[in-house]
Amino acid sequence: MKITLSKLSTKDLATLAQRTINVSESGNYAVITAHPLLADLKLKYADYDAVYAKQIYSGKGDSVAQADKERDNAFSDLKGFLNGYRKLSSVANYQYAEDLYQIFKLFGLELYKLSYSSQTAQMKKLIEELEKPENSQKLKALSLEDAFTDMKNKQKAFETLFAEQASANADLRNQKTASGIRKDLEKSLKSFLNLITAMKDVNDWKLFYADVNELVKAAKNSDLPNNSQDNNPPQ
């Protein structure tokens, strides 16, 4: 019963391990019941099954990008209004618009060009400045309270999603890599198959060997050209 487990695809390795465990636990072969090598194989397969098809990253990237776009739009809309209003010296409170625009200018008129983290830091400072009583009154006089609240909410929504993404990605990176888990499964499965092969001429093991040998043959055939859609181990 010879097979090079490292040549099996990700899926085929999982299939062979699962089928081997199923045959071993079928109740037909008392010799393998509660065997420590079977227990180890089940443990290694459970680890492998949990991660071999997982995504490397959290999948939250699109949501974070959309949240960033929405806060950019809210920022640009408020900035654009102030820029236009401050130029109308004939209208009431135009000086308020000028004062508030200068605050935007102080923290950057093109924050959307910064990295997520840099933009977030500047946006928080901008919001803190605009929330000061004297500036809050100017926003109210210009009927911009709702627009400012919208910008704050969009910033908060972005921060929440970004924090979730960072946490999820950190958790994934902290997990044992799929390639490392694959090696553990290969080692455990190889030891298990070697045991069965060594015992194949013992009466109580003969039928068990025959059944598992058929599974190994099927796995070897699945690795033939054009029979496998995924011949690469997980990275």
PyRosetta script that sets phi, psi and omega in degrees:
from pyrosetta import init, pose_from_sequence

init()
pose = pose_from_sequence("MKITLSKLSTKDLATLAQRTINVSESGNYAVITAHPLLADLKLKYADYDAVYAKQIYSGKGDSVAQADKERDNAFSDLKGFLNGYRKLSSVANYQYAEDLYQIFKLFGLELYKLSYSSQTAQMKKLIEELEKPENSQKLKALSLEDAFTDMKNKQKAFETLFAEQASANADLRNQKTASGIRKDLEKSLKSFLNLITAMKDVNDWKLFYADVNELVKAAKNSDLPNNSQDNNPPQ")
pose.set_psi(1, 83.4)
pose.set_omega(1, -177.8)
pose.set_phi(2, -109.4)
pose.set_psi(2, 135.2)
pose.set_omega(2, 177.1)
pose.set_phi(3, -158.2)
pose.set_psi(3, 139.5)
pose.set_omega(3, 176.6)
pose.set_phi(4, -94.0)
pose.set_psi(4, 99.2)
pose.set_omega(4, -173.5)
pose.set_phi(5, -62.4)
pose.set_psi(5, -30.4)
pose.set_omega(5, -177.9)
pose.set_phi(6, -67.1)
pose.set_psi(6, -18.4)
pose.set_omega(6, 179.8)
pose.set_phi(7, -86.3)
pose.set_psi(7, -11.2)
pose.set_omega(7, 179.9)
pose.set_phi(8, -74.3)
pose.set_psi(8, 148.5)
pose.set_omega(8, 176.1)
pose.set_phi(9, -68.5)
pose.set_psi(9, 166.8)
pose.set_omega(9, 177.6)
pose.set_phi(10, -54.2)
pose.set_psi(10, -49.5)
pose.set_omega(10, -178.2)
pose.set_phi(11, -67.6)
pose.set_psi(11, -42.4)
pose.set_omega(11, -176.4)
pose.set_phi(12, -67.5)
pose.set_psi(12, -34.9)
pose.set_omega(12, 176.3)
pose.set_phi(13, -63.9)
pose.set_psi(13, -43.7)
pose.set_omega(13, 178.3)
pose.set_phi(14, -62.3)
pose.set_psi(14, -41.2)
pose.set_omega(14, -179.2)
pose.set_phi(15, -64.0)
pose.set_psi(15, -44.5)
pose.set_omega(15, -180.0)
pose.set_phi(16, -63.3)
pose.set_psi(16, -44.7)
pose.set_omega(16, -179.7)
pose.set_phi(17, -62.5)
pose.set_psi(17, -45.6)
pose.set_omega(17, -178.9)
pose.set_phi(18, -62.9)
pose.set_psi(18, -45.2)
pose.set_omega(18, -179.6)
pose.set_phi(19, -65.7)
pose.set_psi(19, -36.6)
pose.set_omega(19, 178.5)
pose.set_phi(20, -64.9)
pose.set_psi(20, -42.4)
pose.set_omega(20, 177.8)
pose.set_phi(21, -64.1)
pose.set_psi(21, -41.6)
pose.set_omega(21, -179.1)
pose.set_phi(22, -62.7)
pose.set_psi(22, -44.1)
pose.set_omega(22, 178.3)
pose.set_phi(23, -63.6)
pose.set_psi(23, -40.7)
pose.set_omega(23, -178.2)
pose.set_phi(24, -65.7)
pose.set_psi(24, -29.7)
pose.set_omega(24, -177.8)
pose.set_phi(25, -101.2)
pose.set_psi(25, 12.9)
pose.set_omega(25, -177.7)
pose.set_phi(26, -69.2)
pose.set_psi(26, -17.6)
pose.set_omega(26, -177.7)
pose.set_phi(27, 91.3)
pose.set_psi(27, -1.7)
pose.set_omega(27, -178.1)
pose.set_phi(28, -87.7)
pose.set_psi(28, -13.1)
pose.set_omega(28, -173.4)
pose.set_phi(29, -131.9)
pose.set_psi(29, 93.0)
pose.set_omega(29, -177.1)
pose.set_phi(30, -64.2)
pose.set_psi(30, -24.4)
pose.set_omega(30, -176.1)
pose.set_phi(31, -64.2)
pose.set_psi(31, -24.2)
pose.set_omega(31, -175.9)
pose.set_phi(32, -103.8)
pose.set_psi(32, -8.7)
pose.set_omega(32, -179.1)
pose.set_phi(33, -59.4)
pose.set_psi(33, 129.2)
pose.set_omega(33, 178.0)
pose.set_phi(34, 63.6)
pose.set_psi(34, 18.0)
pose.set_omega(34, 178.3)
pose.set_phi(35, -71.1)
pose.set_psi(35, 137.0)
pose.set_omega(35, -178.2)
pose.set_phi(36, -60.6)
pose.set_psi(36, -31.6)
pose.set_omega(36, 178.2)
pose.set_phi(37, -69.7)
pose.set_psi(37, -32.8)
pose.set_omega(37, 175.9)
pose.set_phi(38, -68.6)
pose.set_psi(38, -41.6)
pose.set_omega(38, 178.0)
pose.set_phi(39, -60.9)
pose.set_psi(39, -41.1)
pose.set_omega(39, 179.2)
pose.set_phi(40, -66.9)
pose.set_psi(40, -40.8)
pose.set_omega(40, 179.0)
pose.set_phi(41, -62.4)
pose.set_psi(41, -42.6)
pose.set_omega(41, 179.4)
pose.set_phi(42, -62.3)
pose.set_psi(42, -40.8)
pose.set_omega(42, 179.6)
pose.set_phi(43, -65.2)
pose.set_psi(43, -46.2)
pose.set_omega(43, -178.9)
pose.set_phi(44, -67.6)
pose.set_psi(44, -36.7)
pose.set_omega(44, 178.3)
pose.set_phi(45, -66.6)
pose.set_psi(45, -39.5)
pose.set_omega(45, 179.6)
pose.set_phi(46, -61.0)
pose.set_psi(46, -42.0)
pose.set_omega(46, 177.5)
pose.set_phi(47, -63.2)
pose.set_psi(47, -45.0)
pose.set_omega(47, -177.9)
pose.set_phi(48, -65.4)
pose.set_psi(48, -44.9)
pose.set_omega(48, -178.3)
pose.set_phi(49, -61.6)
pose.set_psi(49, -31.6)
pose.set_omega(49, -176.5)
pose.set_phi(50, -72.8)
pose.set_psi(50, -23.3)
pose.set_omega(50, -173.0)
pose.set_phi(51, -126.6)
pose.set_psi(51, -12.3)
pose.set_omega(51, -170.0)
pose.set_phi(52, -65.2)
pose.set_psi(52, -22.5)
pose.set_omega(52, 179.6)
pose.set_phi(53, -111.7)
pose.set_psi(53, 8.9)
pose.set_omega(53, -176.4)
pose.set_phi(54, -72.8)
pose.set_psi(54, 156.2)
pose.set_omega(54, 175.7)
pose.set_phi(55, -77.3)
pose.set_psi(55, 150.1)
pose.set_omega(55, 179.6)
pose.set_phi(56, -72.9)
pose.set_psi(56, -35.4)
pose.set_omega(56, 179.0)
pose.set_phi(57, -114.8)
pose.set_psi(57, 171.2)
pose.set_omega(57, -169.0)
pose.set_phi(58, -70.1)
pose.set_psi(58, -20.3)
pose.set_omega(58, -177.3)
pose.set_phi(59, 83.1)
pose.set_psi(59, 7.3)
pose.set_omega(59, -178.9)
pose.set_phi(60, -93.0)
pose.set_psi(60, 2.3)
pose.set_omega(60, -175.4)
pose.set_phi(61, -57.4)
pose.set_psi(61, -43.0)
pose.set_omega(61, -179.1)
pose.set_phi(62, -64.9)
pose.set_psi(62, -40.0)
pose.set_omega(62, 179.9)
pose.set_phi(63, -66.1)
pose.set_psi(63, -40.1)
pose.set_omega(63, 178.4)
pose.set_phi(64, -65.5)
pose.set_psi(64, -42.7)
pose.set_omega(64, 179.2)
pose.set_phi(65, -62.2)
pose.set_psi(65, -40.7)
pose.set_omega(65, 178.7)
pose.set_phi(66, -65.9)
pose.set_psi(66, -41.2)
pose.set_omega(66, 178.4)
pose.set_phi(67, -64.5)
pose.set_psi(67, -37.3)
pose.set_omega(67, 177.6)
pose.set_phi(68, -65.4)
pose.set_psi(68, -41.2)
pose.set_omega(68, 178.6)
pose.set_phi(69, -62.2)
pose.set_psi(69, -40.5)
pose.set_omega(69, -178.9)
pose.set_phi(70, -67.6)
pose.set_psi(70, -39.8)
pose.set_omega(70, 178.1)
pose.set_phi(71, -70.5)
pose.set_psi(71, -33.8)
pose.set_omega(71, 175.9)
pose.set_phi(72, -61.4)
pose.set_psi(72, -43.2)
pose.set_omega(72, -179.3)
pose.set_phi(73, -64.9)
pose.set_psi(73, -42.3)
pose.set_omega(73, 179.3)
pose.set_phi(74, -64.0)
pose.set_psi(74, -41.4)
pose.set_omega(74, 177.5)
pose.set_phi(75, -62.8)
pose.set_psi(75, -48.0)
pose.set_omega(75, -177.5)
pose.set_phi(76, -65.6)
pose.set_psi(76, -37.8)
pose.set_omega(76, 179.7)
pose.set_phi(77, -63.9)
pose.set_psi(77, -46.1)
pose.set_omega(77, -179.2)
pose.set_phi(78, -67.7)
pose.set_psi(78, -42.2)
pose.set_omega(78, 178.3)
pose.set_phi(79, -63.0)
pose.set_psi(79, -43.2)
pose.set_omega(79, -178.9)
pose.set_phi(80, -63.8)
pose.set_psi(80, -39.9)
pose.set_omega(80, 178.2)
pose.set_phi(81, -62.4)
pose.set_psi(81, -47.9)
pose.set_omega(81, -179.6)
pose.set_phi(82, -61.9)
pose.set_psi(82, -40.2)
pose.set_omega(82, -179.5)
pose.set_phi(83, -62.9)
pose.set_psi(83, -40.0)
pose.set_omega(83, 178.9)
pose.set_phi(84, -74.0)
pose.set_psi(84, -42.6)
pose.set_omega(84, -175.6)
pose.set_phi(85, -66.5)
pose.set_psi(85, -37.0)
pose.set_omega(85, -176.4)
pose.set_phi(86, -66.1)
pose.set_psi(86, -19.7)
pose.set_omega(86, -178.9)
pose.set_phi(87, -85.2)
pose.set_psi(87, -8.0)
pose.set_omega(87, -178.9)
pose.set_phi(88, -96.6)
pose.set_psi(88, 79.9)
pose.set_omega(88, -175.4)
pose.set_phi(89, -66.1)
pose.set_psi(89, -12.2)
pose.set_omega(89, -178.5)
pose.set_phi(90, -87.3)
pose.set_psi(90, -8.6)
pose.set_omega(90, -177.7)
pose.set_phi(91, -100.5)
pose.set_psi(91, 156.9)
pose.set_omega(91, -178.1)
pose.set_phi(92, -65.6)
pose.set_psi(92, 144.0)
pose.set_omega(92, 174.1)
pose.set_phi(93, 65.0)
pose.set_psi(93, 19.3)
pose.set_omega(93, 178.7)
pose.set_phi(94, -61.2)
pose.set_psi(94, -30.4)
pose.set_omega(94, -179.7)
pose.set_phi(95, -66.3)
pose.set_psi(95, -31.5)
pose.set_omega(95, 175.8)
pose.set_phi(96, -62.5)
pose.set_psi(96, -41.1)
pose.set_omega(96, 179.3)
pose.set_phi(97, -63.5)
pose.set_psi(97, -39.8)
pose.set_omega(97, 178.1)
pose.set_phi(98, -62.8)
pose.set_psi(98, -45.3)
pose.set_omega(98, -179.4)
pose.set_phi(99, -61.5)
pose.set_psi(99, -45.4)
pose.set_omega(99, -178.8)
pose.set_phi(100, -68.4)
pose.set_psi(100, -35.8)
pose.set_omega(100, 178.6)
pose.set_phi(101, -63.8)
pose.set_psi(101, -37.1)
pose.set_omega(101, 178.8)
pose.set_phi(102, -64.5)
pose.set_psi(102, -30.5)
pose.set_omega(102, 175.9)
pose.set_phi(103, -68.3)
pose.set_psi(103, -42.9)
pose.set_omega(103, 175.6)
pose.set_phi(104, -58.7)
pose.set_psi(104, -43.2)
pose.set_omega(104, -178.6)
pose.set_phi(105, -63.4)
pose.set_psi(105, -36.7)
pose.set_omega(105, -179.5)
pose.set_phi(106, -61.2)
pose.set_psi(106, -39.9)
pose.set_omega(106, -176.6)
pose.set_phi(107, -95.8)
pose.set_psi(107, -3.4)
pose.set_omega(107, 175.0)
pose.set_phi(108, 115.8)
pose.set_psi(108, 122.3)
pose.set_omega(108, -179.7)
pose.set_phi(109, -83.1)
pose.set_psi(109, -12.5)
pose.set_omega(109, -178.6)
pose.set_phi(110, -125.6)
pose.set_psi(110, 52.5)
pose.set_omega(110, -178.7)
pose.set_phi(111, -60.7)
pose.set_psi(111, -28.0)
pose.set_omega(111, -177.9)
pose.set_phi(112, -64.0)
pose.set_psi(112, -13.3)
pose.set_omega(112, 179.1)
pose.set_phi(113, -87.5)
pose.set_psi(113, -8.9)
pose.set_omega(113, -178.9)
pose.set_phi(114, -83.9)
pose.set_psi(114, 168.1)
pose.set_omega(114, 174.6)
pose.set_phi(115, -66.8)
pose.set_psi(115, 163.1)
pose.set_omega(115, 179.4)
pose.set_phi(116, -52.6)
pose.set_psi(116, -50.5)
pose.set_omega(116, -175.1)
pose.set_phi(117, -67.2)
pose.set_psi(117, -40.6)
pose.set_omega(117, 180.0)
pose.set_phi(118, -67.4)
pose.set_psi(118, -41.8)
pose.set_omega(118, 179.0)
pose.set_phi(119, -64.2)
pose.set_psi(119, -40.9)
pose.set_omega(119, 179.7)
pose.set_phi(120, -60.8)
pose.set_psi(120, -43.3)
pose.set_omega(120, -179.9)
pose.set_phi(121, -62.3)
pose.set_psi(121, -43.5)
pose.set_omega(121, -179.3)
pose.set_phi(122, -70.5)
pose.set_psi(122, -38.2)
pose.set_omega(122, 178.8)
pose.set_phi(123, -63.4)
pose.set_psi(123, -40.2)
pose.set_omega(123, 179.0)
pose.set_phi(124, -62.8)
pose.set_psi(124, -40.7)
pose.set_omega(124, 178.1)
pose.set_phi(125, -67.2)
pose.set_psi(125, -40.7)
pose.set_omega(125, 178.1)
pose.set_phi(126, -60.7)
pose.set_psi(126, -47.1)
pose.set_omega(126, -179.1)
pose.set_phi(127, -63.4)
pose.set_psi(127, -41.9)
pose.set_omega(127, 178.0)
pose.set_phi(128, -60.1)
pose.set_psi(128, -39.6)
pose.set_omega(128, -180.0)
pose.set_phi(129, -69.2)
pose.set_psi(129, -42.6)
pose.set_omega(129, -179.1)
pose.set_phi(130, -69.6)
pose.set_psi(130, -20.9)
pose.set_omega(130, 179.3)
pose.set_phi(131, -82.2)
pose.set_psi(131, -8.5)
pose.set_omega(131, 177.4)
pose.set_phi(132, -61.8)
pose.set_psi(132, 144.3)
pose.set_omega(132, -174.1)
pose.set_phi(133, -49.0)
pose.set_psi(133, -44.8)
pose.set_omega(133, -177.3)
pose.set_phi(134, -65.5)
pose.set_psi(134, -35.3)
pose.set_omega(134, 179.3)
pose.set_phi(135, -81.0)
pose.set_psi(135, -32.2)
pose.set_omega(135, 175.9)
pose.set_phi(136, -61.6)
pose.set_psi(136, -38.2)
pose.set_omega(136, 178.0)
pose.set_phi(137, -65.9)
pose.set_psi(137, -36.8)
pose.set_omega(137, 179.3)
pose.set_phi(138, -68.6)
pose.set_psi(138, -39.4)
pose.set_omega(138, 176.8)
pose.set_phi(139, -63.4)
pose.set_psi(139, -39.6)
pose.set_omega(139, 179.1)
pose.set_phi(140, -65.6)
pose.set_psi(140, -42.1)
pose.set_omega(140, -179.7)
pose.set_phi(141, -63.1)
pose.set_psi(141, -28.9)
pose.set_omega(141, -179.8)
pose.set_phi(142, -94.5)
pose.set_psi(142, 6.9)
pose.set_omega(142, -179.4)
pose.set_phi(143, 57.5)
pose.set_psi(143, 40.8)
pose.set_omega(143, -178.0)
pose.set_phi(144, -110.5)
pose.set_psi(144, 13.8)
pose.set_omega(144, -178.6)
pose.set_phi(145, -61.1)
pose.set_psi(145, -44.1)
pose.set_omega(145, -179.3)
pose.set_phi(146, -66.1)
pose.set_psi(146, -39.5)
pose.set_omega(146, 179.7)
pose.set_phi(147, -65.4)
pose.set_psi(147, -39.3)
pose.set_omega(147, 179.4)
pose.set_phi(148, -68.6)
pose.set_psi(148, -41.1)
pose.set_omega(148, 177.8)
pose.set_phi(149, -62.3)
pose.set_psi(149, -39.7)
pose.set_omega(149, 178.6)
pose.set_phi(150, -62.2)
pose.set_psi(150, -42.3)
pose.set_omega(150, 179.3)
pose.set_phi(151, -64.4)
pose.set_psi(151, -41.0)
pose.set_omega(151, 178.3)
pose.set_phi(152, -63.5)
pose.set_psi(152, -43.3)
pose.set_omega(152, -179.2)
pose.set_phi(153, -65.2)
pose.set_psi(153, -38.9)
pose.set_omega(153, 179.2)
pose.set_phi(154, -67.2)
pose.set_psi(154, -37.8)
pose.set_omega(154, 177.3)
pose.set_phi(155, -65.6)
pose.set_psi(155, -43.4)
pose.set_omega(155, 179.9)
pose.set_phi(156, -63.9)
pose.set_psi(156, -41.6)
pose.set_omega(156, 179.2)
pose.set_phi(157, -62.0)
pose.set_psi(157, -41.1)
pose.set_omega(157, 178.6)
pose.set_phi(158, -63.2)
pose.set_psi(158, -47.0)
pose.set_omega(158, -178.4)
pose.set_phi(159, -58.6)
pose.set_psi(159, -40.6)
pose.set_omega(159, -179.9)
pose.set_phi(160, -63.2)
pose.set_psi(160, -48.9)
pose.set_omega(160, 179.9)
pose.set_phi(161, -64.7)
pose.set_psi(161, -40.7)
pose.set_omega(161, -178.8)
pose.set_phi(162, -64.0)
pose.set_psi(162, -39.9)
pose.set_omega(162, 178.3)
pose.set_phi(163, -65.9)
pose.set_psi(163, -39.8)
pose.set_omega(163, 178.1)
pose.set_phi(164, -63.7)
pose.set_psi(164, -41.9)
pose.set_omega(164, 179.6)
pose.set_phi(165, -63.9)
pose.set_psi(165, -45.1)
pose.set_omega(165, -178.6)
pose.set_phi(166, -62.4)
pose.set_psi(166, -41.0)
pose.set_omega(166, 179.8)
pose.set_phi(167, -67.0)
pose.set_psi(167, -43.7)
pose.set_omega(167, -179.2)
pose.set_phi(168, -64.7)
pose.set_psi(168, -42.9)
pose.set_omega(168, 179.8)
pose.set_phi(169, -65.3)
pose.set_psi(169, -38.2)
pose.set_omega(169, 178.7)
pose.set_phi(170, -64.6)
pose.set_psi(170, -40.5)
pose.set_omega(170, 178.7)
pose.set_phi(171, -62.2)
pose.set_psi(171, -42.1)
pose.set_omega(171, -179.3)
pose.set_phi(172, -65.6)
pose.set_psi(172, -40.7)
pose.set_omega(172, -178.7)
pose.set_phi(173, -69.8)
pose.set_psi(173, -27.4)
pose.set_omega(173, -179.9)
pose.set_phi(174, -78.6)
pose.set_psi(174, -16.0)
pose.set_omega(174, 176.1)
pose.set_phi(175, -69.4)
pose.set_psi(175, 152.3)
pose.set_omega(175, 175.2)
pose.set_phi(176, -61.9)
pose.set_psi(176, 136.4)
pose.set_omega(176, -175.6)
pose.set_phi(177, -64.1)
pose.set_psi(177, 150.7)
pose.set_omega(177, 179.6)
pose.set_phi(178, -60.9)
pose.set_psi(178, -36.8)
pose.set_omega(178, -179.9)
pose.set_phi(179, -65.8)
pose.set_psi(179, -37.6)
pose.set_omega(179, 178.0)
pose.set_phi(180, -67.6)
pose.set_psi(180, -40.4)
pose.set_omega(180, 179.1)
pose.set_phi(181, -67.0)
pose.set_psi(181, -36.2)
pose.set_omega(181, 177.5)
pose.set_phi(182, -60.7)
pose.set_psi(182, -44.2)
pose.set_omega(182, -179.9)
pose.set_phi(183, -61.7)
pose.set_psi(183, -38.5)
pose.set_omega(183, 178.5)
pose.set_phi(184, -63.7)
pose.set_psi(184, -42.4)
pose.set_omega(184, 179.8)
pose.set_phi(185, -66.6)
pose.set_psi(185, -43.0)
pose.set_omega(185, 178.5)
pose.set_phi(186, -57.7)
pose.set_psi(186, -43.7)
pose.set_omega(186, -178.5)
pose.set_phi(187, -64.0)
pose.set_psi(187, -44.8)
pose.set_omega(187, -179.1)
pose.set_phi(188, -66.5)
pose.set_psi(188, -44.0)
pose.set_omega(188, -179.5)
pose.set_phi(189, -65.8)
pose.set_psi(189, -39.3)
pose.set_omega(189, 178.8)
pose.set_phi(190, -62.5)
pose.set_psi(190, -43.1)
pose.set_omega(190, 178.9)
pose.set_phi(191, -62.2)
pose.set_psi(191, -39.6)
pose.set_omega(191, -179.3)
pose.set_phi(192, -66.5)
pose.set_psi(192, -45.4)
pose.set_omega(192, 179.5)
pose.set_phi(193, -66.3)
pose.set_psi(193, -36.2)
pose.set_omega(193, 178.0)
pose.set_phi(194, -64.3)
pose.set_psi(194, -37.5)
pose.set_omega(194, 177.6)
pose.set_phi(195, -62.1)
pose.set_psi(195, -47.3)
pose.set_omega(195, -178.1)
pose.set_phi(196, -63.4)
pose.set_psi(196, -39.8)
pose.set_omega(196, 179.4)
pose.set_phi(197, -64.6)
pose.set_psi(197, -41.9)
pose.set_omega(197, -179.4)
pose.set_phi(198, -64.7)
pose.set_psi(198, -28.3)
pose.set_omega(198, -176.8)
pose.set_phi(199, -100.6)
pose.set_psi(199, 8.9)
pose.set_omega(199, -170.5)
pose.set_phi(200, -62.7)
pose.set_psi(200, -24.7)
pose.set_omega(200, -178.6)
pose.set_phi(201, -92.2)
pose.set_psi(201, -1.9)
pose.set_omega(201, 177.1)
pose.set_phi(202, -84.1)
pose.set_psi(202, 133.4)
pose.set_omega(202, -172.6)
pose.set_phi(203, -47.0)
pose.set_psi(203, -51.4)
pose.set_omega(203, -175.4)
pose.set_phi(204, -69.6)
pose.set_psi(204, -10.0)
pose.set_omega(204, -176.8)
pose.set_phi(205, -106.0)
pose.set_psi(205, -13.6)
pose.set_omega(205, -171.6)
pose.set_phi(206, -59.1)
pose.set_psi(206, -50.7)
pose.set_omega(206, -178.9)
pose.set_phi(207, -66.9)
pose.set_psi(207, -37.4)
pose.set_omega(207, 177.9)
pose.set_phi(208, -61.6)
pose.set_psi(208, -44.7)
pose.set_omega(208, 177.5)
pose.set_phi(209, -59.7)
pose.set_psi(209, -44.2)
pose.set_omega(209, -177.8)
pose.set_phi(210, -61.0)
pose.set_psi(210, -43.6)
pose.set_omega(210, -179.5)
pose.set_phi(211, -65.3)
pose.set_psi(211, -46.8)
pose.set_omega(211, -178.8)
pose.set_phi(212, -68.0)
pose.set_psi(212, -34.5)
pose.set_omega(212, 178.9)
pose.set_phi(213, -62.0)
pose.set_psi(213, -35.1)
pose.set_omega(213, 176.7)
pose.set_phi(214, -65.5)
pose.set_psi(214, -37.6)
pose.set_omega(214, 177.8)
pose.set_phi(215, -64.8)
pose.set_psi(215, -40.2)
pose.set_omega(215, 179.3)
pose.set_phi(216, -66.0)
pose.set_psi(216, -41.1)
pose.set_omega(216, 177.4)
pose.set_phi(217, -60.7)
pose.set_psi(217, -42.6)
pose.set_omega(217, 179.6)
pose.set_phi(218, -63.2)
pose.set_psi(218, -40.0)
pose.set_omega(218, 179.7)
pose.set_phi(219, -66.4)
pose.set_psi(219, -39.5)
pose.set_omega(219, 178.8)
pose.set_phi(220, -64.9)
pose.set_psi(220, -40.4)
pose.set_omega(220, 179.0)
pose.set_phi(221, -66.5)
pose.set_psi(221, -31.9)
pose.set_omega(221, -179.8)
pose.set_phi(222, -68.5)
pose.set_psi(222, -19.1)
pose.set_omega(222, -178.7)
pose.set_phi(223, -91.7)
pose.set_psi(223, 1.5)
pose.set_omega(223, 177.7)
pose.set_phi(224, -68.9)
pose.set_psi(224, 154.7)
pose.set_omega(224, 179.8)
pose.set_phi(225, -51.6)
pose.set_psi(225, 138.1)
pose.set_omega(225, 178.2)
pose.set_phi(226, 72.2)
pose.set_psi(226, -2.0)
pose.set_omega(226, 178.3)
pose.set_phi(227, -96.1)
pose.set_psi(227, -12.6)
pose.set_omega(227, -177.8)
pose.set_phi(228, -124.7)
pose.set_psi(228, 134.7)
pose.set_omega(228, 178.6)
pose.set_phi(229, -92.7)
pose.set_psi(229, -9.3)
pose.set_omega(229, -178.6)
pose.set_phi(230, -142.7)
pose.set_psi(230, 91.6)
pose.set_omega(230, -176.8)
pose.set_phi(231, -98.7)
pose.set_psi(231, 10.3)
pose.set_omega(231, -177.6)
pose.set_phi(232, -110.4)
pose.set_psi(232, 136.0)
pose.set_omega(232, 176.3)
pose.set_phi(233, -69.6)
pose.set_psi(233, 155.8)
pose.set_omega(233, 179.6)
pose.set_phi(234, -65.0)
pose.set_psi(234, 146.5)
pose.set_omega(234, -179.7)
pose.set_phi(235, -102.8)
pose.dump_pdb("model.pdb")
